[in-house]
Amino acid sequence: MSNCLPQNDELLYDLADLFRMFADSTRVRVLNELRQREVGVTGLANALGMTASAISHQLRILKDGRLIQSRRNGKEILYSLADDHVRTILDMGLEHIEESR
């Protein structure tokens, strides 16, 4: 992998879209919960003190952005991080913030 960003506008726009996913504190809170465990809408709503409707809205955005995945477990749909890249992005962001404190 190269150390500089490619000079491909479409790729750079996609990268900006990825970072926009992390620009919302509610979405980051959802991702942080999913970083710890696989959980359904009700569990997320309870953990974050939000309505199931608000959580569902954020989950849809995160799923469209391919940051999370879902699987059915009986009647419940459980959500988790899509892959280790998402965990790494969160870890690196936190490390960066803690370094500057």
Backbone torsions as a table, in degrees:
resi	resn	phi	psi	omega
1	MET	NA	138.3	-178.2
2	SER	-76.3	155.1	178.8
3	ASN	-89.1	-4.8	178.4
4	CYS	-120.6	157.4	-179.5
5	LEU	-72.6	142.3	178.9
6	PRO	-68.0	151.2	177.9
7	GLN	-89.7	56.6	-179.3
8	ASN	-123.2	107.3	-174.9
9	ASP	-56.3	-42.9	-178.7
10	GLU	-60.8	-43.2	178.4
11	LEU	-64.4	-40.0	179.2
12	LEU	-68.3	-36.2	175.4
13	TYR	-64.3	-41.1	177.6
14	ASP	-63.4	-38.5	177.2
15	LEU	-64.2	-42.3	177.4
16	ALA	-62.4	-40.1	176.9
17	ASP	-61.8	-41.0	177.5
18	LEU	-59.2	-47.9	-178.8
19	PHE	-67.2	-27.6	175.7
20	ARG	-63.6	-30.9	177.7
21	MET	-60.2	-33.7	-178.2
22	PHE	-89.2	-0.2	-176.1
23	ALA	-84.0	-4.2	-178.7
24	ASP	-108.9	122.4	-175.8
25	SER	-63.0	-33.0	177.6
26	THR	-64.5	-44.0	178.6
27	ARG	-63.8	-38.7	178.1
28	VAL	-65.1	-38.4	176.7
29	ARG	-63.6	-41.7	177.4
30	VAL	-62.5	-47.9	179.4
31	LEU	-60.4	-38.4	179.4
32	ASN	-63.9	-40.9	175.7
33	GLU	-62.6	-44.4	-178.2
34	LEU	-70.3	-20.8	176.7
35	ARG	-67.7	-27.2	-176.9
36	GLN	-93.0	-28.7	-174.8
37	ARG	-166.0	158.5	172.1
38	GLU	-82.8	133.9	-174.0
39	VAL	-154.0	156.9	178.3
40	GLY	-93.0	177.7	-177.6
41	VAL	-58.3	-46.2	-177.4
42	THR	-63.0	-43.1	177.9
43	GLY	-61.9	-41.8	177.2
44	LEU	-65.1	-44.7	-179.6
45	ALA	-59.5	-44.4	179.2
46	ASN	-65.5	-45.0	-177.5
47	ALA	-64.1	-34.4	-175.1
48	LEU	-101.7	-2.2	179.3
49	GLY	65.5	40.5	-178.1
50	MET	-127.0	169.3	176.4
51	THR	-79.5	154.8	177.3
52	ALA	-60.8	-35.3	179.3
53	SER	-63.4	-44.8	179.6
54	ALA	-65.0	-39.9	178.5
55	ILE	-65.0	-45.0	-179.9
56	SER	-58.5	-39.7	178.3
57	HIS	-61.0	-46.7	180.0
58	GLN	-67.2	-38.5	178.1
59	LEU	-61.4	-39.6	179.1
60	ARG	-62.0	-43.8	178.9
61	ILE	-63.0	-46.2	-178.6
62	LEU	-66.4	-34.9	178.6
63	LYS	-71.3	-41.9	176.2
64	ASP	-60.5	-32.5	178.3
65	GLY	-84.0	3.2	178.7
66	ARG	59.5	32.4	177.1
67	LEU	-94.7	-20.9	177.9
68	ILE	-130.8	165.1	175.5
69	GLN	-133.7	165.7	179.7
70	SER	-135.4	157.2	173.7
71	ARG	-147.2	148.9	-179.7
72	ARG	-87.9	135.2	174.5
73	ASN	-129.0	90.7	-172.9
74	GLY	68.7	-122.2	179.3
75	LYS	-89.5	-12.6	-175.7
76	GLU	-96.3	145.9	173.1
77	ILE	-105.3	124.9	-179.5
78	LEU	-104.7	142.8	-177.3
79	TYR	-115.9	148.8	176.7
80	SER	-151.7	168.1	176.1
81	LEU	-62.6	145.8	-176.6
82	ALA	-66.5	-38.1	-179.2
83	ASP	-166.7	179.7	-178.1
84	ASP	-68.7	-19.3	177.5
85	HIS	-61.3	-40.2	-179.3
86	VAL	-64.6	-43.9	176.9
87	ARG	-60.0	-42.4	-179.9
88	THR	-63.9	-42.1	178.5
89	ILE	-60.9	-45.5	178.2
90	LEU	-63.0	-46.0	180.0
91	ASP	-60.1	-45.0	-178.4
92	MET	-67.2	-38.3	177.1
93	GLY	-62.3	-45.5	178.6
94	LEU	-64.4	-41.1	178.3
95	GLU	-60.9	-42.3	179.7
96	HIS	-62.3	-43.8	-179.3
97	ILE	-66.0	-44.0	-178.3
98	GLU	-66.5	-31.9	177.7
99	GLU	-62.8	-37.3	-174.4
100	SER	-87.7	3.8	179.1
101	ARG	-92.7	NA	NA
